[in-house]
C-alpha cells in the first residue's frame, strides 16, 4: 500500500504475479469436435461461477508431406498430404478446487488433447 503525496489518498497496487490462472490449451484435428469440447469446458467452468477468458483461436498448425507416387521412376509424379491441427486457448481466473475437480472429470471426445498449466 502506498500513499499518493498530491491527493493524500491510499492506493493499493495490484500485483499481476499473484493472480492465479488455469491456462487450458485444447488441440484437435477436426475443428467441429474441438468447438464442442471447448463449449463443454466453458459450460463446466460457468456452472461453478468461474471467471473465463476465451476461447481464443490460436493459429492452425499445418504440416505438409510430399510423397512420390511410384517407387523408382516418375519423379515428377508426386502426391501432397497435409495435416491441420486446430488449437484454442481458455483461461480460468482464480479457479476453486471444485472447478479443477469438475474439469478433471470431463469426458471429451477422442482426438482432443488438452494441456493444463497453473500460472
C-alpha distance (Angstrom), angle and dihedral (degrees) to the residues before:
residue distance angle dihedral
X1 . . .
X2 3.81 . .
X3 3.80 133.0 .
X4 3.79 119.7 -132.8
X5 3.81 108.4 -135.8
X6 3.82 96.6 -151.9
X7 3.80 99.0 50.0
X8 3.82 97.0 23.3
X9 3.80 90.3 -136.1
X10 3.75 127.3 136.7
X11 3.77 114.5 -116.8
X12 3.77 124.5 -165.6
X13 3.76 114.7 -147.9
X14 3.77 114.7 -143.9
X15 3.74 113.5 -141.1
X16 3.79 110.7 -144.8
X17 3.79 92.0 -156.2
X18 3.83 92.0 67.0
X19 3.79 93.4 60.4
X20 3.78 111.6 103.9
X21 3.75 117.1 -143.0
X22 3.75 134.8 178.3
X23 3.82 107.9 -144.2
X24 3.80 113.6 -161.5
X25 3.81 121.4 -170.2
X26 3.79 113.9 -167.2
X27 3.82 121.2 -165.6
X28 3.81 132.2 -175.5
X29 3.79 141.2 153.5
X30 3.82 94.0 -127.8
X31 3.78 118.8 55.3
X32 3.81 95.3 -152.7
X33 3.80 93.2 58.2
X34 3.80 88.7 44.4
X35 3.81 93.1 54.1
X36 3.82 91.8 48.6
X37 3.80 92.4 51.6
X38 3.83 92.3 46.0
X39 3.80 90.0 52.0
X40 3.80 89.4 50.6
X41 3.84 91.2 52.1
X42 3.81 92.5 48.3
X43 3.82 92.7 47.4
X44 3.80 90.0 51.9
X45 3.81 91.2 50.4
X46 3.82 92.3 48.3
X47 3.79 90.3 49.9
X48 3.82 88.7 65.0
X49 3.84 94.2 42.5
X50 3.79 95.1 -108.5
X51 3.78 121.9 160.3
X52 3.81 109.2 -116.6
X53 3.80 131.9 -165.1
X54 3.75 117.6 -165.9
X55 2.93 156.4 -41.9
X56 3.79 89.5 -128.1
X57 3.80 112.8 -172.9
X58 3.79 110.3 -132.0
X59 3.82 122.5 -157.2
X60 3.78 114.9 -73.9
X61 3.78 111.9 -111.4
X62 3.83 109.8 -133.9
X63 3.79 120.2 -165.5
X64 3.81 115.5 -170.4
X65 3.80 124.9 -162.0
X66 3.80 126.0 -170.0
X67 3.82 118.2 -159.0
X68 3.80 131.3 -177.6
X69 3.81 112.1 -117.5
X70 3.77 95.4 -143.8
X71 3.76 127.8 38.8
X72 3.82 104.7 -127.1
X73 3.80 111.9 2.1
X74 3.80 136.3 42.9
X75 3.75 100.6 46.8
X76 3.80 88.2 177.5
X77 3.81 91.7 63.9
X78 3.80 106.3 83.4
X79 3.78 138.7 153.8
X80 3.77 125.3 -143.5
X81 3.80 124.9 -151.2
X82 3.76 130.0 -177.7
X83 3.78 136.2 -165.1
X84 3.79 119.7 -154.3
X85 3.79 120.5 -157.9
X86 3.80 112.6 -164.6
X87 3.82 117.3 -156.5
X88 3.80 137.2 -166.5
X89 3.81 131.7 -174.7
X90 3.82 124.4 -147.6
X91 3.81 125.5 -178.2
X92 3.79 123.7 -162.9
X93 3.80 113.7 -163.4
X94 3.81 119.4 -144.6
X95 3.81 97.4 -4.1
X96 3.79 116.3 -156.8
X97 3.81 122.1 -144.2
X98 3.82 89.4 -106.3
X99 3.81 90.9 57.6
X100 3.80 92.3 48.5
X101 3.80 91.9 48.4
X102 3.80 91.7 48.4
X103 3.80 91.7 49.9
X104 3.81 92.4 51.0
X105 3.82 90.8 53.6
X106 3.83 95.9 53.0
X107 3.80 116.3 119.7
X108 3.80 108.0 -141.5
X109 3.82 127.4 -173.6
X110 3.78 119.6 -92.9
X111 3.78 115.1 -93.1
X112 3.81 93.6 42.5
X113 3.80 117.1 110.4
X114 3.80 124.6 -167.8
X115 3.81 132.0 -158.9
X116 3.82 115.6 -167.0
X117 3.81 124.0 -167.3
X118 3.78 131.1 179.4
X119 3.80 110.7 -141.6
